[in-house]
Amino acid sequence: MALRIVGAGFGRTGTLSLKLAIEQLLGAPCHHMVEVLGKPEQMELWAAAVDGRPDWDRIFNGYAATVDWPSVAFWEEIANEYPDAVVLLSQRADADAWWRSAHGTIFQVFNRPSPADPDMAGVLAWMDAVRRIVSRNGVDPADEAASKAAYPRHLDDVRRAVPAERLVEWHTGDGWAPLCRAIGVPEPADPFPHVNTTEETRACSGSTPERPAATPPAAIGRRTID
């Protein structure tokens, strides 16, 4: 199955909601970070991609689309591999809005102390790989200024690289219309999925703005990475 949609938007730009929406529209799975967590083969394949040895057909076997990290770090390579796919650039209102959402949720995983438990070695190795992955986009979870500067730069890079007829820009709150126009399907009568708000993510991971979560990364469930 060739990809029909290549996601080029950072995590925390409505990507889990998009995953669910795309799966409803295409009737096939959409790759997202949640597809990697707890799956050793996926982790190994993405670690190889970081080291310059990607196998996109194995990584995306059975998937019709992709959003979120880790794919976003390789969006241009993936788009070139699947030239018939549209490129979906999901985004928030601005860099400040994106940073607030990412810093208050998924970046808490990176910024808390590493556990000393030897049983967590695999998780820690994967988290190191994820740091390398997001750094490909210029993002540093511990550096607000660098990450906020990377956000508009990334949007501009995608807009420059992708022909207008292939690019789909989607802002959080846009709903079905941009997706349905791009892939030529009617809009569902169902409400657009809206999951993984900042509050839901914090509640699920046990974190607050003042107290980062203590839950190990591997224990964070489907609704905690958007």
Phi, psi and omega in degrees: 000121178278146177296139175257339180224129175248114180284133180237011180262143179303159168300156184068033169238040180078023189290327178288323174298318177297319178305310181295319179295314181296319179298324177291319182288320185265344182066031182208159183294149174243127182287142183203164179308328180295340178284347183263320185302127178079008180241097185305321182296317178296317179301317180295319180295319179288325175298321177295322179297319178299327181274009176089017181234062182284146173232082189298323181295324177287317181300316186258017177300120180091357181255145178256350184200169176213143173218167172072170167290151007278349186301324185301328180294342182238022192304321184290319176298318181293318178299323177290327179291328182236077189293344180272354181279145171281156179254120185258113181256092178277148186199158171262181186301319181197179183297324180297315180296318179295314182298317180303316182291313182291316182294325181279356184226268191294329181287344175298329179297321181285327191269354178271160181300145179285138178290149180272352183300121180298337178292346180267008185302318180296319179296316181296322177296320179293319179296325175296321178296321180294321175303316178295324180296308183292333179293340176297333177266006181082012183267135174230109183304340180263000185232099183299313184298314181296319182291318179292328175289327181292330186298301179293330178297319178296314179303315180295321179298317180294315181298322179290324188276334188254128176302145185304324183287347179257342187270134175241113176266129183228122177260146177306127183102353182288335178076207188287324197308308182300321180294313184294321176298319185292323184254003172070044177233154179289154178288132177294156174283338181294149172299148176295137179301140176221096183231166172066042173296166178304318182295318178297318181297315179296318181296320183289326183266352178080021182252162171224168177303330182268337186228102177302152182294149176262355183293131177299150182306320184292341182270356181282128189276187186305324190269019183245357179237107179233000000 
